[in-house]
Amino acid sequence: MEVSKLDGVREYTDVVAPLLGRAPARHNLILGLLDVLARRPDSYEAYHLWAVRDDGRVVGAAMQTPPYGLALAEPIDDASLAPLAAAIVEAGVRLPGVVGGVAEADAFADAWVALVGGGTETVTRQGIYELTAVRDRGHADGEPRVAIADDVDLIADWNDAFMVEAVPEFRGDRESLERRIRSRLDDGHYWLWETDGRPVAMTGSSPAPPDGVRVGPVYTLPEARGHGYGTALVAHVSGAALERGNRACYLHTDLANATSNAMYQRIGYERVCDAVDLRFTAG
């Protein structure tokens, strides 16, 4: 098998499109990242794009936007994972971790550890959900509004709070985060739920071409939880995305949070597969 590292985002997207298109919900993270890089290449300081071919056919794909882990596609041939890991090591890239469907992430992690040593630990076990119709729009006091430039600090604070709840040891790059938030605000892709004149919940949305939208993160102020604000906001944003002509909405959940998983299913999200976020540890 041949592993190649491509530099052009649009070229890479064309090369791996048949592979990613086999399971767009499973690959929504990669599809969304490629769209961001194509439209706004300064959203991340760097990126790495890999494809694995067998007799000319793409059978594996992965990408990384440092300092984040490798985003791994479901391979057509599991035998592509070991040469992919070897090529990344040979290129001098040291990955902090890998995220993807459970089977491929575990197999890649085994190949990686066999090459560089150390071990792995699970950051989160995730459910990947898809929605094609909103069943329940929820009931909450207040209304949604599109976020504006004056909301950047608030959204960044809530993004950080969301990440700290999900990954307590998380330390983000505030400057990079604010840059990405501003780029998404330009397209109207952050929403707030307001009640009594103040924001109490937020979510974002971003394209996952060719015909999907990624929803998240979803965050409600701790003191405002239990009133349905997050449910109503996600339902509104999901419905608006479908009304714009998108076929589906996707989101990732922490499977340890039974409340949020049940909430999304009430709205109309259906669990497509499980994924895992693994961190590589030193030996």
Backbone bond lengths (Angstrom), bond angles and torsions (degrees), N, CA, C in turn:
res aa  C-N    CA-C-N  psi(-1)  N-CA   C-N-CA  omega(-1)  CA-C   N-CA-C  phi
1 M - - - 1.456 - - 1.520 110.09 -
2 E 1.315 116.50 150.06 1.461 122.49 -177.52 1.523 109.77 -113.93
3 V 1.331 116.12 125.73 1.458 121.96 176.85 1.519 108.64 -104.03
4 S 1.313 117.25 128.80 1.460 121.30 178.95 1.521 109.86 -125.47
5 K 1.327 115.54 145.62 1.462 122.58 176.10 1.518 107.45 -109.69
6 L 1.331 116.36 118.71 1.452 121.63 -176.61 1.519 110.23 -101.82
7 D 1.320 115.83 150.39 1.460 120.78 -179.58 1.525 112.72 -100.59
8 G 1.326 117.82 -33.84 1.458 120.98 -176.24 1.515 112.17 -84.74
9 V 1.329 116.46 124.36 1.468 120.68 -177.09 1.525 111.24 -64.57
10 R 1.311 117.22 -45.66 1.468 119.31 -177.64 1.526 110.93 -68.27
11 E 1.337 116.68 -38.93 1.457 119.51 176.67 1.522 110.12 -62.04
12 Y 1.333 116.00 -45.78 1.461 120.38 -179.83 1.534 110.87 -61.65
13 T 1.321 116.16 -43.58 1.463 120.31 179.78 1.524 110.83 -58.22
14 D 1.325 117.16 -42.82 1.463 120.63 178.21 1.531 111.13 -64.10
15 V 1.328 116.15 -39.14 1.467 120.56 -177.63 1.522 111.32 -65.88
16 V 1.346 117.31 -43.33 1.467 120.03 -173.48 1.524 113.17 -96.11
17 A 1.339 118.32 -2.08 1.463 121.30 -177.30 1.530 113.42 -54.04
18 P 1.335 119.80 -44.63 1.478 118.25 179.27 1.523 113.06 -60.55
19 L 1.329 116.76 -36.87 1.465 120.24 178.74 1.527 110.98 -69.32
20 L 1.325 116.90 -48.97 1.464 120.21 -178.64 1.525 111.23 -65.56
21 G 1.322 116.77 -35.05 1.465 121.16 -177.81 1.505 114.18 -68.06
22 R 1.331 118.10 -13.07 1.464 120.52 177.02 1.522 111.60 -67.55
23 A 1.333 116.83 -26.18 1.463 121.11 -177.59 1.528 108.94 -152.44
24 P 1.343 117.91 74.33 1.467 119.94 -173.72 1.527 114.01 -62.28
25 A 1.326 118.20 -33.80 1.464 118.91 178.17 1.521 110.24 -65.22
26 R 1.314 116.47 -46.50 1.465 121.07 179.64 1.522 111.18 -60.94
27 H 1.335 116.94 -31.77 1.461 122.03 -175.09 1.520 113.40 -103.11
28 N 1.338 117.67 17.01 1.468 118.81 -173.05 1.524 112.57 -62.89
29 L 1.334 118.01 -30.94 1.466 119.32 178.27 1.523 110.60 -63.42
30 I 1.318 117.28 -47.88 1.469 120.99 -179.93 1.526 110.31 -65.04
31 L 1.329 117.24 -44.19 1.468 120.45 179.44 1.528 110.74 -59.63
32 G 1.328 116.17 -41.50 1.455 119.62 179.73 1.521 112.43 -67.79
33 L 1.334 117.12 -42.27 1.462 120.31 179.51 1.526 111.26 -63.83
34 L 1.321 117.17 -41.21 1.463 119.97 179.35 1.527 111.03 -64.19
35 D 1.314 117.00 -37.77 1.458 120.26 178.04 1.526 110.69 -64.32
36 V 1.326 116.62 -44.04 1.465 120.44 178.56 1.522 110.57 -60.89
37 L 1.333 116.91 -46.44 1.466 120.08 -178.15 1.524 112.04 -65.37
38 A 1.334 116.87 -34.47 1.462 119.94 179.16 1.527 111.41 -69.21
39 R 1.331 116.40 -39.46 1.462 120.02 -176.57 1.522 113.00 -86.93
40 R 1.340 115.84 -36.18 1.459 120.37 -175.30 1.531 108.97 -138.64
41 P 1.339 116.66 77.50 1.470 120.14 -173.69 1.518 114.45 -62.65
42 D 1.337 117.94 -17.12 1.460 119.85 179.54 1.525 112.71 -85.44
43 S 1.350 117.48 4.27 1.459 119.99 -179.97 1.523 111.76 -65.03
44 Y 1.332 116.65 -29.55 1.460 121.65 177.69 1.527 108.63 -126.27
45 E 1.308 115.89 148.82 1.457 119.98 -177.05 1.520 112.24 -69.95
46 A 1.340 117.30 -27.48 1.462 121.20 -179.60 1.521 108.67 -158.02
47 Y 1.330 115.80 166.35 1.457 120.54 174.19 1.521 108.92 -155.99
48 H 1.341 115.13 154.67 1.458 122.73 177.47 1.523 108.11 -131.21
49 L 1.322 116.07 133.31 1.467 121.98 -175.69 1.524 109.37 -126.70
50 W 1.329 117.09 123.68 1.458 121.00 -178.70 1.525 110.78 -125.62
51 A 1.323 115.30 144.18 1.465 122.51 173.47 1.525 108.45 -133.01
52 V 1.317 116.00 144.36 1.462 121.49 177.45 1.527 107.50 -116.59
53 R 1.345 115.75 126.63 1.463 120.69 -179.64 1.526 110.15 -116.19
54 D 1.303 114.79 145.45 1.464 121.98 172.72 1.522 106.98 -126.05
55 D 1.336 115.61 110.58 1.459 121.16 -177.28 1.528 110.82 55.71
56 G 1.330 115.61 40.90 1.454 121.58 176.73 1.507 115.48 87.90
57 R 1.304 118.48 -14.59 1.469 122.52 -178.22 1.523 110.03 -94.40
58 V 1.343 117.07 132.50 1.458 120.64 179.02 1.523 109.10 -73.51
59 V 1.332 116.11 120.61 1.470 120.87 -178.15 1.523 111.74 -118.72
60 G 1.332 117.65 -4.19 1.450 121.01 178.77 1.513 110.35 -157.54
61 A 1.337 116.82 154.23 1.458 121.28 -179.44 1.518 109.54 -157.97
62 A 1.325 114.89 150.23 1.459 121.00 178.05 1.519 108.87 -161.40
63 M 1.344 115.89 157.21 1.450 120.53 177.61 1.519 109.36 -147.57
64 Q 1.335 115.58 158.31 1.455 121.48 176.64 1.513 109.97 -140.62
65 T 1.321 115.63 139.02 1.460 122.65 170.17 1.526 106.26 -119.13
66 P 1.353 117.37 93.11 1.465 120.53 -178.13 1.530 110.89 -53.19
67 P 1.344 117.44 141.86 1.470 128.45 12.48 1.530 113.64 -93.18
68 Y 1.323 118.06 16.29 1.461 120.46 -176.12 1.527 110.52 -81.46
69 G 1.328 115.08 166.64 1.451 120.60 -178.79 1.514 112.60 -74.29
70 L 1.316 114.97 176.89 1.459 122.30 179.17 1.521 110.01 -72.70
71 A 1.330 117.09 130.13 1.468 121.97 172.32 1.526 106.68 -95.06
72 L 1.313 116.22 118.09 1.459 122.37 -168.42 1.523 111.08 -112.02
73 A 1.333 116.29 130.87 1.467 121.55 176.42 1.526 110.33 -83.34
74 E 1.321 115.22 156.84 1.461 119.98 173.86 1.523 108.24 -69.95
75 P 1.333 118.43 118.89 1.470 119.41 -176.20 1.518 112.08 -76.39
76 I 1.318 115.44 151.19 1.458 120.03 170.50 1.517 109.48 -72.81
77 D 1.324 116.18 -34.00 1.463 122.20 179.30 1.523 107.83 -128.49
78 D 1.345 116.69 117.68 1.466 120.32 -179.38 1.522 112.40 -60.01
79 A 1.329 116.86 -22.31 1.461 120.31 179.70 1.521 112.21 -66.36
80 S 1.327 117.85 -10.04 1.468 120.88 178.94 1.519 112.54 -77.10
81 L 1.327 118.26 -16.87 1.462 120.56 -171.48 1.528 112.84 -73.19
82 A 1.317 117.30 -39.96 1.469 119.36 179.75 1.529 112.11 -65.06
83 P 1.337 120.11 -47.40 1.470 118.50 176.26 1.524 113.31 -65.23
84 L 1.322 117.51 -29.93 1.464 120.15 175.65 1.526 109.67 -63.34
85 A 1.323 116.60 -48.25 1.465 120.10 178.70 1.528 110.76 -59.98
86 A 1.324 116.88 -42.81 1.466 120.73 -179.06 1.523 111.16 -63.31
87 A 1.327 117.70 -40.71 1.462 121.06 -179.14 1.527 111.10 -66.86
88 I 1.321 117.32 -37.24 1.464 120.44 179.33 1.525 110.19 -67.43
89 V 1.327 116.76 -42.33 1.463 120.38 176.72 1.523 110.32 -61.82
90 E 1.333 116.49 -45.40 1.465 121.12 -178.77 1.520 111.74 -62.79
91 A 1.342 116.77 -30.35 1.464 120.42 178.91 1.522 112.30 -76.04
92 G 1.328 117.04 -5.44 1.456 120.55 178.22 1.511 114.40 85.62
93 V 1.337 117.40 11.20 1.461 121.79 179.17 1.528 108.35 -87.85
94 R 1.311 117.02 131.16 1.459 121.70 176.16 1.522 108.55 -113.59
95 L 1.286 115.66 107.97 1.452 121.50 -174.45 1.528 111.65 -78.81
96 P 1.345 117.94 140.29 1.466 119.63 173.97 1.529 112.41 -78.17
97 G 1.340 116.56 -20.13 1.455 119.48 -178.08 1.508 110.46 176.12
98 V 1.323 116.00 -169.73 1.457 122.20 -179.33 1.522 108.73 -146.31
99 V 1.332 116.42 143.62 1.455 121.94 175.29 1.517 108.62 -130.35
100 G 1.312 116.28 137.13 1.462 120.95 179.87 1.514 109.83 173.77
101 G 1.327 116.52 -177.65 1.440 120.63 174.20 1.520 110.03 -52.30
102 V 1.328 116.82 148.25 1.465 120.50 -171.36 1.525 112.21 -54.95
103 A 1.337 117.69 -47.56 1.457 120.66 -174.56 1.524 111.58 -62.32
104 E 1.340 116.91 -49.16 1.463 118.84 -176.71 1.526 112.25 -73.10
105 A 1.338 117.76 -34.83 1.464 119.73 179.14 1.527 110.48 -66.18
106 D 1.330 116.88 -43.88 1.466 120.16 178.64 1.529 111.11 -62.76
107 A 1.342 116.62 -42.80 1.469 119.96 -178.04 1.524 110.89 -67.30
108 F 1.337 117.02 -42.08 1.464 119.30 177.67 1.521 110.24 -63.43
109 A 1.334 117.14 -43.07 1.460 120.58 -179.48 1.524 110.89 -59.92
110 D 1.324 117.35 -40.23 1.467 120.39 177.19 1.529 110.83 -60.50
111 A 1.342 115.93 -43.79 1.462 120.11 -179.93 1.523 110.65 -65.91
112 W 1.327 117.03 -40.18 1.466 121.51 -179.20 1.529 110.82 -64.73
113 V 1.310 116.77 -48.06 1.468 121.11 -178.35 1.532 110.48 -64.02
114 A 1.334 117.31 -35.91 1.460 120.15 177.62 1.521 111.66 -62.44
115 L 1.326 116.91 -27.82 1.469 121.16 -178.76 1.518 112.87 -88.24
116 V 1.328 117.70 -41.78 1.467 120.45 -170.95 1.527 112.99 -112.50
117 G 1.336 117.73 -7.20 1.447 120.31 -178.38 1.521 112.01 82.81
118 G 1.329 115.76 -172.44 1.456 120.64 -178.94 1.512 111.81 82.99
119 G 1.315 116.05 -151.79 1.456 121.20 -178.12 1.510 110.37 -156.22
120 T 1.310 116.22 -162.80 1.465 121.54 179.49 1.522 109.70 -136.60
121 E 1.313 114.92 155.93 1.457 120.61 168.69 1.522 108.04 -139.83
122 T 1.312 115.97 148.46 1.459 121.55 -177.20 1.518 110.25 -83.36
123 V 1.334 115.74 124.32 1.463 120.99 174.49 1.519 108.90 -81.92
124 T 1.331 116.87 -56.21 1.469 121.69 175.48 1.523 109.77 -146.78
125 R 1.309 114.45 148.88 1.461 121.30 167.01 1.523 106.72 -102.18
126 Q 1.316 116.59 127.14 1.455 121.05 -168.54 1.527 111.72 -118.66
127 G 1.309 114.52 150.75 1.457 121.12 167.81 1.519 108.29 -104.62
128 I 1.315 117.45 134.00 1.461 121.84 174.72 1.518 107.85 -102.20
129 Y 1.326 116.20 123.56 1.462 122.77 -173.93 1.527 111.10 -117.13
130 E 1.328 114.67 151.74 1.464 122.15 176.92 1.525 109.03 -130.88
131 L 1.327 115.91 139.75 1.468 122.09 176.94 1.519 109.04 -126.91
132 T 1.323 116.58 132.18 1.465 121.22 175.23 1.525 112.05 -119.61
133 A 1.335 117.31 -7.37 1.467 121.76 175.59 1.521 108.29 -156.96
134 V 1.327 116.72 137.45 1.463 121.30 178.47 1.524 108.61 -83.55
135 R 1.342 116.12 121.69 1.469 120.80 -179.85 1.518 112.43 -93.60
136 D 1.319 116.84 -33.08 1.469 120.99 -175.00 1.519 107.74 -141.58
137 R 1.330 116.80 119.27 1.469 120.34 -178.50 1.520 112.34 -89.84
138 G 1.320 117.82 0.67 1.452 120.54 176.46 1.521 112.22 75.49
139 H 1.325 114.46 172.03 1.471 121.10 -179.45 1.520 107.57 -138.50
140 A 1.324 116.24 116.62 1.463 120.72 -179.41 1.517 109.65 -152.41
141 D 1.305 115.71 146.59 1.459 120.27 175.10 1.530 109.31 -69.76
142 G 1.314 115.67 141.91 1.453 120.05 177.85 1.510 112.19 106.32
143 E 1.324 115.77 -162.91 1.458 120.59 -177.17 1.527 109.98 -158.58
144 P 1.340 115.69 159.65 1.461 119.41 178.79 1.527 111.03 -86.60
145 R 1.325 114.95 156.93 1.463 120.16 170.43 1.525 108.34 -148.06
146 V 1.320 114.87 153.48 1.459 120.61 175.91 1.526 108.86 -74.23
147 A 1.328 116.76 134.49 1.459 120.84 178.82 1.525 110.83 -70.07
148 I 1.318 115.71 152.74 1.463 122.54 -178.51 1.528 108.97 -124.59
149 A 1.332 116.05 177.93 1.464 121.09 -175.38 1.525 112.27 -58.18
150 D 1.336 117.15 -34.26 1.460 120.35 -179.72 1.530 112.12 -66.39
151 D 1.319 117.60 -12.20 1.464 121.30 -177.82 1.529 113.21 -93.96
152 V 1.335 118.01 2.03 1.473 120.02 -173.36 1.522 111.58 -57.77
153 D 1.333 118.30 -47.71 1.459 120.60 -177.96 1.526 111.22 -62.54
154 L 1.320 116.47 -42.15 1.464 120.52 178.97 1.524 110.80 -62.00
155 I 1.317 116.82 -46.90 1.464 120.39 -178.97 1.516 110.93 -64.63
156 A 1.338 116.71 -39.86 1.464 119.81 178.23 1.527 110.74 -64.25
157 D 1.333 117.11 -42.42 1.464 120.58 177.82 1.526 110.68 -60.72
158 W 1.331 115.95 -42.82 1.470 119.29 -178.07 1.520 111.28 -73.09
159 N 1.337 117.79 -33.15 1.464 119.95 173.04 1.520 110.37 -60.33
160 D 1.338 116.38 -46.06 1.457 119.92 178.88 1.525 111.13 -62.39
161 A 1.330 116.97 -42.37 1.459 120.43 179.93 1.526 110.96 -63.78
162 F 1.320 116.48 -39.70 1.468 120.76 176.76 1.520 110.41 -60.40
163 M 1.330 116.97 -46.92 1.455 120.98 -177.83 1.521 111.59 -66.01
164 V 1.324 117.78 -39.17 1.459 120.39 179.66 1.525 110.70 -65.08
165 E 1.331 117.36 -36.24 1.464 119.72 175.85 1.517 110.87 -66.62
166 A 1.338 116.37 -40.78 1.469 120.20 -177.54 1.521 111.65 -76.69
167 V 1.346 116.46 -40.46 1.466 121.75 -177.36 1.533 106.93 -134.66
168 P 1.343 118.43 90.57 1.473 120.89 -171.55 1.522 115.22 -53.27
169 E 1.341 117.78 -31.40 1.462 119.45 -178.30 1.524 112.29 -87.17
170 F 1.330 117.93 6.97 1.469 122.18 -177.19 1.522 111.29 -59.36
171 R 1.342 115.53 134.29 1.467 122.50 172.62 1.523 107.16 -133.38
172 G 1.322 116.40 106.50 1.456 120.28 -174.61 1.515 112.84 -95.69
173 D 1.317 115.36 167.00 1.457 123.24 175.45 1.523 107.16 -94.78
174 R 1.335 116.02 104.19 1.463 120.66 -173.79 1.528 111.74 -61.42
175 E 1.328 117.01 -40.96 1.463 119.87 -178.61 1.525 111.14 -62.50
176 S 1.327 116.54 -44.86 1.461 121.07 178.71 1.522 110.72 -64.33
177 L 1.334 116.63 -41.60 1.463 120.97 179.02 1.525 110.74 -60.46
178 E 1.319 117.21 -48.30 1.466 119.94 -178.45 1.520 111.20 -63.91
179 R 1.331 117.21 -35.10 1.459 120.02 177.51 1.527 110.66 -63.29
180 R 1.328 116.95 -42.97 1.467 119.90 179.45 1.526 111.48 -68.12
181 I 1.330 116.24 -37.24 1.472 119.44 178.42 1.524 110.12 -63.00
182 R 1.323 117.11 -45.51 1.467 119.93 -179.64 1.529 111.40 -61.29
183 S 1.329 116.34 -38.91 1.460 118.69 -179.65 1.521 110.69 -66.56
184 R 1.335 117.26 -36.14 1.466 119.42 178.59 1.527 111.47 -74.70
185 L 1.330 117.06 -32.10 1.462 119.51 177.31 1.519 111.07 -62.42
186 D 1.320 116.82 -34.00 1.466 120.28 179.66 1.521 111.21 -58.73
187 D 1.325 116.66 -27.93 1.462 120.73 -179.29 1.529 112.51 -102.82
188 G 1.340 117.18 10.11 1.464 120.13 179.09 1.502 113.44 68.94
189 H 1.348 116.80 35.78 1.456 119.38 -171.65 1.524 114.56 -105.47
190 Y 1.331 117.82 18.34 1.457 120.90 167.41 1.523 108.18 -125.31
191 W 1.327 114.84 141.48 1.453 121.27 -178.56 1.525 109.43 -130.15
192 L 1.334 115.55 148.14 1.461 122.61 174.72 1.518 109.28 -123.52
193 W 1.338 115.98 146.08 1.471 120.35 169.71 1.516 107.23 -102.55
194 E 1.333 116.04 127.26 1.456 121.01 -178.99 1.517 110.77 -115.85
195 T 1.310 115.28 140.75 1.458 121.41 173.13 1.525 107.76 -141.12
196 D 1.305 115.97 138.97 1.466 121.66 -176.64 1.526 111.53 53.41
197 G 1.340 115.62 34.91 1.453 120.74 174.10 1.512 115.76 79.56
198 R 1.342 118.67 9.94 1.462 119.25 179.80 1.523 110.41 -135.25
199 P 1.335 116.88 146.04 1.461 120.39 177.43 1.535 110.67 -69.99
200 V 1.329 115.63 138.88 1.459 120.27 179.10 1.531 112.31 -128.12
201 A 1.325 117.25 -14.57 1.463 120.26 -179.46 1.518 109.05 -152.86
202 M 1.327 115.67 157.41 1.463 120.32 178.18 1.519 109.76 -144.20
203 T 1.312 115.17 157.43 1.451 122.25 164.95 1.518 108.30 -153.24
204 G 1.315 115.06 165.33 1.452 120.86 176.61 1.509 110.28 -122.89
205 S 1.303 116.16 168.50 1.464 121.59 173.16 1.520 107.81 -145.70
206 S 1.315 115.72 151.67 1.460 120.28 179.38 1.515 108.82 -154.66
207 P 1.325 117.60 149.76 1.461 120.67 -177.41 1.534 112.43 -64.08
208 A 1.329 114.94 145.71 1.463 122.95 169.78 1.524 106.16 -131.52
209 P 1.338 116.97 77.53 1.466 121.63 -174.26 1.526 112.08 -56.13
210 P 1.349 116.32 152.83 1.467 124.33 14.29 1.520 115.25 -87.92
211 D 1.328 119.85 -21.03 1.471 118.85 -172.05 1.510 112.50 -146.73
212 G 1.336 116.84 32.40 1.457 120.38 -179.96 1.512 112.33 -126.96
213 V 1.325 115.62 168.29 1.459 123.40 177.63 1.522 107.94 -136.62
214 R 1.334 116.00 132.00 1.459 121.39 174.37 1.526 109.01 -89.80
215 V 1.322 117.24 134.98 1.459 122.78 179.25 1.524 109.04 -114.44
216 G 1.331 116.25 132.06 1.454 120.61 178.15 1.523 110.53 138.73
217 P 1.319 117.87 167.14 1.458 126.09 -4.25 1.521 111.52 -71.76
218 V 1.312 116.07 161.39 1.463 122.03 177.94 1.522 107.45 -115.03
219 Y 1.326 115.56 123.25 1.467 119.70 -176.87 1.521 109.45 -139.82
220 T 1.326 115.44 133.28 1.458 122.73 173.00 1.518 108.63 -122.23
221 L 1.323 117.21 136.83 1.463 120.74 176.78 1.532 109.69 -51.74
222 P 1.317 118.64 136.23 1.474 120.17 -177.90 1.518 113.68 -53.14
223 E 1.337 117.58 -41.19 1.461 120.05 -177.85 1.527 113.05 -74.95
224 A 1.350 116.86 -9.56 1.472 120.61 -178.94 1.525 112.27 -106.17
225 R 1.312 117.83 6.28 1.464 120.39 -176.89 1.532 111.20 -77.06
226 G 1.326 114.37 155.55 1.454 120.45 179.20 1.514 114.09 90.08
227 H 1.344 117.09 6.26 1.466 120.71 -179.17 1.527 112.67 -112.40
228 G 1.320 117.80 4.49 1.456 120.86 175.51 1.502 115.33 84.15
229 Y 1.345 118.64 9.60 1.454 120.24 -176.73 1.544 111.47 -65.49
230 G 1.314 116.15 -46.07 1.458 119.12 -179.72 1.511 112.46 -63.66
231 T 1.336 116.44 -40.92 1.467 120.60 178.65 1.514 110.92 -60.29
232 A 1.332 115.93 -48.44 1.462 120.26 -178.15 1.522 111.37 -64.14
233 L 1.323 117.16 -37.91 1.458 120.49 -178.54 1.527 110.88 -69.14
234 V 1.333 117.51 -46.77 1.464 120.20 179.36 1.527 110.43 -62.32
235 A 1.333 116.68 -41.39 1.461 119.80 178.66 1.526 110.79 -62.17
236 H 1.332 116.72 -41.92 1.470 120.08 -179.90 1.522 111.14 -64.51
237 V 1.325 116.66 -48.54 1.466 120.67 -177.47 1.525 110.45 -64.68
238 S 1.326 117.26 -39.87 1.469 121.16 178.90 1.519 110.47 -65.18
239 G 1.328 116.52 -45.07 1.459 119.87 178.94 1.518 112.12 -63.08
240 A 1.327 116.57 -40.46 1.461 119.95 178.78 1.527 111.02 -63.44
241 A 1.329 117.42 -37.67 1.467 121.04 178.76 1.521 111.02 -64.47
242 L 1.323 117.15 -42.01 1.461 120.39 178.45 1.525 110.88 -66.92
243 E 1.315 116.51 -37.81 1.469 120.28 -179.84 1.527 111.33 -66.04
244 R 1.324 117.28 -24.30 1.467 120.27 176.97 1.520 111.92 -79.92
245 G 1.321 117.73 0.57 1.461 120.72 175.91 1.507 115.38 104.23
246 N 1.318 118.04 3.00 1.455 120.10 176.82 1.524 110.64 -72.91
247 R 1.320 116.12 147.01 1.462 120.35 -179.63 1.519 112.24 -77.49
248 A 1.346 117.24 -36.51 1.458 120.02 -172.01 1.519 111.01 -152.37
249 C 1.332 114.69 157.85 1.462 122.59 170.10 1.527 107.83 -116.68
250 Y 1.330 115.76 147.90 1.458 121.24 -178.95 1.527 109.38 -128.45
251 L 1.312 115.59 149.49 1.460 119.77 170.67 1.519 110.26 -153.11
252 H 1.342 114.54 157.86 1.459 122.88 177.28 1.523 108.26 -108.81
253 T 1.328 116.49 140.10 1.456 120.39 176.36 1.525 110.05 -124.57
254 D 1.303 115.28 157.94 1.457 121.80 169.47 1.526 106.48 -84.63
255 L 1.316 117.22 116.12 1.461 120.56 -176.22 1.518 112.44 -64.85
256 A 1.331 117.32 -16.34 1.458 119.83 177.50 1.527 111.92 -75.30
257 N 1.334 117.14 -13.95 1.467 121.58 -178.75 1.523 109.11 -99.91
258 A 1.332 116.15 90.51 1.470 120.72 -176.79 1.519 111.40 -64.14
259 T 1.329 117.90 -32.72 1.469 120.90 -177.23 1.521 111.03 -64.02
260 S 1.338 117.23 -48.43 1.460 119.26 -177.81 1.522 110.99 -68.43
261 N 1.324 118.21 -37.37 1.462 120.21 178.69 1.529 110.84 -62.36
262 A 1.319 117.06 -41.84 1.463 120.53 178.17 1.522 111.05 -66.53
263 M 1.325 116.84 -37.68 1.464 121.46 179.76 1.522 110.90 -61.08
264 Y 1.326 116.78 -48.01 1.457 119.82 -178.15 1.526 111.57 -64.77
265 Q 1.311 116.43 -37.09 1.463 118.72 178.87 1.527 111.56 -66.53
266 R 1.325 117.57 -35.42 1.471 119.72 175.71 1.528 110.52 -61.52
267 I 1.314 116.88 -39.57 1.461 120.39 -179.42 1.525 111.17 -65.06
268 G 1.331 116.86 -33.80 1.458 120.60 -179.05 1.512 114.05 134.64
269 Y 1.325 117.37 3.76 1.465 120.87 177.67 1.521 109.95 -76.24
270 E 1.316 115.66 136.64 1.461 121.66 179.80 1.528 109.35 -118.67
271 R 1.309 115.99 134.11 1.462 121.33 -176.59 1.519 110.43 -71.91
272 V 1.335 115.59 123.38 1.458 122.07 -176.33 1.526 110.99 -95.32
273 C 1.319 116.78 -42.93 1.460 121.09 -178.67 1.514 108.51 -164.67
274 D 1.319 115.69 172.92 1.460 121.83 175.71 1.525 109.54 -107.13
275 A 1.314 115.31 146.16 1.458 122.19 177.81 1.517 108.64 -129.15
276 V 1.319 115.53 169.14 1.449 120.20 178.90 1.527 109.54 -142.54
277 D 1.310 115.81 142.17 1.465 123.34 174.31 1.522 106.59 -106.93
278 L 1.339 116.72 110.57 1.461 121.78 -177.43 1.519 110.47 -107.80
279 R 1.319 116.54 139.89 1.454 122.44 174.45 1.518 108.61 -106.76
280 F 1.329 115.92 135.80 1.457 119.70 175.43 1.536 109.67 -83.47
281 T 1.317 116.22 137.48 1.457 121.42 -178.10 1.521 109.86 -117.76
282 A 1.328 115.50 153.88 1.456 120.72 -179.94 1.521 111.00 -71.73
283 G 1.314 115.68 150.52 1.452 120.07 179.69 1.519 112.12 -77.38
